[in-house]
Amino acid sequence: MTRYNKGARTERELLHDLHGRGYSVMRGAGSGVNSLSPDLIAVKEGKGFAFECKAWDRDSLAIENDRFEGLVEWQRNTRMETYIAWRMNGTGWYFIKLDEMKSNDRSKTISKRRALEINRTKESIL
């Protein structure tokens, strides 16, 4: 399975879950290709969330600086809470706020251990 197919499948999984919880959900055009918008936008009763979806089976997750800065700009412009939605095999979804990511020269990162410590699940944000 290609990286794009895995990512698209993961995005659709979260999209259908959110829709099943009564959210109106949109998958961003160019998802996985450009840094202009997050992968998913979900709104219910005037409250909106944006999600950059990742399905990495590694000990850490990284987002390139330009992509990350696009998410920061999106959050600032829309005032919509924006999360990195990390689907971990065997443990489910974890949601990381943008300011919880650490910086290095090329990207923003978070360890799997730290994401599990934060323990922000769908139920805790919706």
C-alpha positions in Angstrom: 0.0 0.0 0.0 1.4 3.4 -0.9 2.0 6.1 1.7 -0.7 8.2 0.0 -3.3 5.4 0.1 -2.6 4.7 3.7 -3.0 8.4 4.6 -6.2 8.8 2.6 -7.7 5.7 4.2 -6.8 7.0 7.6 -8.4 10.4 6.9 -11.6 8.7 5.6 -11.7 6.6 8.8 -11.7 9.7 11.0 -14.1 11.5 8.6 -16.7 8.7 8.9 -16.3 8.5 12.7 -16.8 12.2 13.1 -19.8 12.2 10.7 -21.3 9.3 12.7 -21.1 11.6 15.8 -23.1 14.3 14.0 -20.3 16.5 12.7 -20.4 18.0 9.2 -17.0 17.0 7.9 -15.0 18.0 4.8 -11.8 16.5 3.5 -9.5 19.2 2.2 -8.7 19.4 -1.5 -5.1 18.5 -2.0 -5.0 16.7 1.3 -1.5 15.2 1.6 -0.2 17.3 -1.3 -0.2 21.0 -0.3 0.2 22.9 2.9 -2.7 25.3 2.4 -5.3 23.6 4.6 -5.6 20.7 7.1 -6.7 17.3 6.0 -10.1 17.4 7.7 -12.5 20.1 8.9 -15.3 19.1 11.3 -18.1 21.4 12.5 -21.1 20.8 14.8 -23.4 23.3 16.4 -21.0 26.2 15.6 -17.9 24.5 17.0 -15.2 23.6 14.6 -12.0 21.5 14.6 -9.3 21.0 12.0 -7.2 17.9 11.8 -3.9 17.0 10.2 -4.1 13.2 10.0 -1.1 10.9 10.4 -0.9 7.1 10.5 2.7 6.5 11.5 3.8 3.2 13.1 7.0 4.7 14.6 8.3 6.0 17.9 7.9 9.6 16.8 5.9 11.7 14.4 7.4 14.6 12.4 5.7 17.4 10.3 7.8 19.5 7.9 8.2 23.1 9.0 6.4 24.6 6.0 3.5 22.2 6.4 3.4 23.0 10.2 3.5 26.8 9.6 0.5 26.4 7.2 -1.4 24.7 10.1 -0.5 27.5 12.5 -1.7 30.1 10.0 -4.9 28.2 9.5 -5.5 28.1 13.2 -4.8 31.8 13.6 -7.0 32.8 10.6 -10.0 30.6 11.5 -9.7 30.5 15.3 -10.5 26.8 14.8 -8.7 24.5 17.2 -6.3 22.6 15.0 -4.9 19.2 16.0 -2.4 16.6 14.7 -4.5 13.5 14.7 -2.2 10.5 15.1 -3.6 7.1 14.5 -1.4 4.6 16.3 -1.7 0.9 15.3 -3.3 -1.0 18.2 -4.0 2.0 20.4 -6.2 4.3 18.3 -6.3 8.0 17.8 -4.4 10.6 19.8 -4.8 14.4 19.3 -1.9 16.8 19.7 -2.2 20.5 19.9 0.1 22.5 17.7 2.0 24.0 20.6 2.8 20.6 22.0 5.1 19.8 19.1 8.8 20.2 19.6 11.1 22.0 17.1 14.2 20.9 15.2 15.9 22.3 12.1 13.6 20.6 9.6 10.4 19.8 11.3 8.1 19.8 14.4 8.1 16.4 16.2 6.5 14.6 19.1 7.4 11.2 20.5 4.9 8.4 20.8 5.6 8.3 24.5 4.7 12.0 24.9 1.5 11.6 22.8 0.5 8.7 25.0 1.3 10.8 28.2 -0.9 13.6 26.9 -3.6 11.0 26.2 -6.0 13.3 24.3 -8.5 11.0 22.7 -11.5 11.7 20.5 -13.8 11.5 23.5 -11.8 14.2 25.3 -12.0 16.8 22.6 -15.5 16.2 21.0 
